[in-house]
Amino acid sequence: MLKRIKYILILSFVLFVDGYSQDPTFSQFYANPLYLSPSFAGATEDYRLGLNYRNQWPAIPGVFHTYSISFDKAMPNFNSGIGVLATYDVAGSGDLSTTNIGLLYSYDFNINKQWHIRPGVNFKFYYIGLDIYKLVFNSQLTGSGTTPSVYPPSFSHVADVDFAASALTYNDRIWAGFTLDHLLVPKTSFYGDNSKVPIKFNLYGGVQLYKKTRLRVTLKEVLSVAVNYQRQAKFNQTDIGLYYYRNPLIFGLWYRGIPFLTSQAGDAIIGLVGIKTKQLHIGYSYDFTISNLIGSTGGAHEVALIYEFSTVSLNSQRKKMRALPCPEF
């Protein structure tokens, strides 16, 4: 009962003050590349289909479930890539949901023989929904209720448009990029007041420390280090980690919560295991909480499935896109 009352008080606070929501985060950044940056649209051999699922804090009932589906295609004759990305995030017993559906485009420039730069854009539709009938109000818990009273919102959904822009530079072993998301600052309030999604800044990059190939083309063994920094409103998050790939297996270890660069220092350690074939990539990761919530959340589970395929015959001649050195997960 005390937990239920606590959740109602939190809900009351959220409903009556100006709110600024934050985006869900995937631990397997490069297994959902279009979500990380629209510059990755079409950064594949031909076609790519991605499915992602994240279950955060499963020990707490009805918290955060995030789903993502993406599809993109390389257009090497135009040095471009196009894609579509849809994400669905649901939280809480009231099924507070956020849906994004976006169209992405990227273009690849040759700076010189070694370096490329790849800007990208994402035009998207933003939708927030709430099932008010699944919520439990204070008057249902106590006879006198609480102060202030919680009134049902005026709207059950909010819709808006949004835009993201990015740039990525890379060579055969190094990559670095940034993304600016929610540049149109979409509305989020069910009461019609001034609650919006703040602009999110994402800075990422990495380097292949060791690389071994077969026939100078096929990767056989790679060791990479990568970093990912995010800032949205007053919140910061920095992740740093290692990836080790030895055909066909990949392993990863990340640390989230670098002091002075993260709002919650020492937040989580993330373990990853995956398998990569020519067409199919499957990854699983687990976020082990190391903060003061260690015994309460149950961590986070994440699964990624990527399928790459080509409709071009082996004997046909076609320009190919320059391969990115980023990890698969």
N, C-alpha and C positions, 0 to 999 in steps of 0.2 A: 504493500500500500504506500509506504513512504517513497519508494522509487517512482510509482505512478504519479504521486503528487509532485515530485521533483520534476518529472517530465512535463507536467502541465504548467508549472511555473516557468520553465524554460520556454515552452511554447508561447505563453503569455508575453514574455519579454520580446520574443522574436516578432510577434504579430503587432506589437504596439510601438516599436521603435523602428527607425529607418534601418533596413537591413542591407548588408553587402555580402552576397554569397560568393563562395569560392568554387572553382572547378574541381571535379574529381581528378585524381592523378593515377596513372598506370605505372606500376613498378617496371614492367617490361616496356621501356620507352620505344625501343626500335622494333618491337613486335607490333606496334601500332603507330607506324611512322607518319601517317597522315594526320593523326591526332597531335603528334609532337610538333609537326611543322608542315604547312602546305608545300614547302619546297621539295618534299619527298614524293609528291604526286608524279607518277610515271617513272620513278627511279627504279625500274625493274627491267627485266629482259623483254617482256611483252605485256602480259596481263598478270594482275595480282589480286587475289581475294583474301581479305583478312577478317577473322572473327576473334573477338576478345571479350572476356568476362572477368569481373573483379568482385569479390565478396569481402568487404572490409568490416572488421570487428564482428565476426559471426557470433561471439559469445553474448552480445547484446541484441535482444530481439528486434527485428524489423529495422535495421539500421541502413547500411549503404550497399546497394547492388548496382553495378555499372556494366552496361552492355555496349558493344561497339561492332559495327560492320562497315567495311570499306572495300572499295573496288577502284583500281586505277589501271591506266594503260600508258605505255610508253609510245611516243610519236617521234622516233629518232630522225625522220626526214625533216621534221620541223624543229628539232632540238627542244622538244616540249614534252610535257606529260599532263594528263587530265585525270580527274578522279572524283569520286563521290564518297562522302563520309557521313554516317549516321550514328549518333550516340544517344543512349537512354540511361538516365540515372534516377534511381528511386530511393527515397529515404523515409524512415519513420512509419508508424502505424497508419498515418493518414495518406500514405502513398504520395508524398510530395515528389513529383517527377519533373525532370528536365530533359527535353528532347532537342537535339540539334541535327539539322540535315543541311549539308553544305556541298557546293560544287567547287572543286579545286583546280588550279592551273599553275604550272611551273615552266620556266624556261631556263635552259642551260647555256651559259656563255663560256667561251674559251678565253681565259685571261692570257695564257701562254700555253706551251706544250705540257706543262705540269699541272697548272692550277685552273680550276673551274669555279664559277660562281653561279648559283642557282636561286633566283628569287621566286617567290610563290605567293598566291593569294587564295583566299577562301571566302566565298559569299555564302551565307547560311541563314536559315530560318530558325528562330529561337522560340521555344514553347515551354511554358511551365504550367503544370496541372496539379490539382489538389482534390482528393476525395474527402470532403468535409464530413461526410456521414461516418467515416471510420475514426474520427477523432473523439476523444473522451474529454468533456469539459469539466471545469472545477465544480459546477453545480451538481454534477453526477457523482462526485466523490465525497463532498461534505454538504451538510444542510445549509450552511450559511455562505458557502462559496469562498472565494478569495477576492482581494482587492488589488488591482482593478479587475472587473469582470471581463471575460473573454467573449467577444461577439463574433459570430460567423462572418467571414470576409464577404465583400460585395461581389467578388468574382471567383469562379472556380478554375479559371485558367487565364494566362497572360501570354500574348504572342507579340513577337517583334522580329526585326531583321538585325543581322550582325555581319561583321567583316573582320578578317585576320590577314596579316601580311608577314612575310618572312624572307630570309635570305640565308643561303648556305654556301660556304666555300670549302673546297676539298681538293686533294690530290690523291695519289695512290695509297697513302698511309695516314693522312691527317684530315680531319674534318672539324668544322666549327660553324655554328649558326645561331640565329636568334629568331624569335617569333613574338609578334605583338598581336594579342588576341582581344576580342571585344572592343574594337576601336569605335564602334557605334554605340557602346554602352547601353545595351538593351534593358528595358524595364523588367522588374521582377515582382512588383507589389500587387497583392490581391485586393488591396484597399484603395488603389489609385494614388498613393502618395509617392514620394521621391526615393524609391528603392531601386537600385540598378546594379548590374554586374560590373565590377571595376575592371579596368584594363589589366590584362595579365602579360607580364614580360617573362620570356623563357630564353635562357642562354645555355647552350649545350656544345659539347665537342669531345674530341678524344684523339688517340693515336694508336696505331698498331705497333706494339713494341717488338714483336717477333712475327715473322710471316714466312711460311713455307708453302710452296705451290708445286703442283704436278703438271708437267707439260707447259709450264709458264702461265697457265690459265686457271686451272682448277685449284681452289684452296684446299690444302691438306691439313695445315696446322696454323693457328693464329692466336696470339696473346694480345689483348687490347686493354687499355685503360680509358675510362670515359667519365665525364662529369656532367651534371645537369642541375642548373640553378633556376628557380622559379620565384617570382615575386608578384603578388596580387594583393592590392590594398596595403595593409600593414604587415602582411604575412610573407615570410621568406622560407624557402626550403632548398637545401643543397644536398645532392646525392653524389657519391663518388664510388666507383667500383671497377672490378676487373672481369673480363670475359676471357675464357679459354675454350677454343674450338679445336677439336681433333676429329676429323671426319669419321663418323657422322654426328658425334656428340658435342654438345656445348654446355659449359658450366659457367655460372656467374656468381659473384658475391658483391653486394652493395652495402654501403653504410649511409644511412640517412640521419642528418642531424649534426652537421659540422658546427662547432661553437662559433658564434658571431656571424654566421652565414645562414642560420636557420632559426626560426621562431621557437621551435622546440628542440633544444640541443639534446643529442643522444636519443633520437626517436625510435629507430628500428634498424635491424640488420636483415638484409634480404638475400635469400638463397634462391638460385635458379638452376634448373636442369632442363635440357631440351635436346631434340634430335632434328637434324637437318638433312633432307635428301634433296635431289635436284629440283623436285616440284613441291614437296610438302615439308613444312616446318611446324613442329609442335613444341610448346614451351610451358612449363609450370614453375611458378615462383611462390614463395611464402614470405611474408613480412613478419619477422619476429619482433614484437614490441619490447623495447628495453627502457622505456621511460617509466614514470611512476604509475602508468596504466598497465603495467606488465601483467598483472593478474586479472584484468577485467575485460580485455577486448577480444582475446582469441586470435590476435594478429590479423592477417589478411591473406586470402587465397586468390591467385590469378592464373588464368589459363589463356593461352594464345594459340591460334591455328592460322597458318598462312599457306595458301595454295597459289603457286606460280605456274603459268602455262603459256604455251605459244601456239599460234595458229599458222606459223610460217614453216614451210618444209625445210628440211636440213640442207637441200641443194640450192635453195633460193638465196640470192644475194640481196642483203639489206643492211643499211647503216645501223650500227648498234650504239646504244647509249653508253656513256662512260660509267663503269661500275663504281659505286660508292664504297668506301672502306668501313662503313659503320657495321657494328655487330647486328646479328639477326634478331636479338631479343634485348 
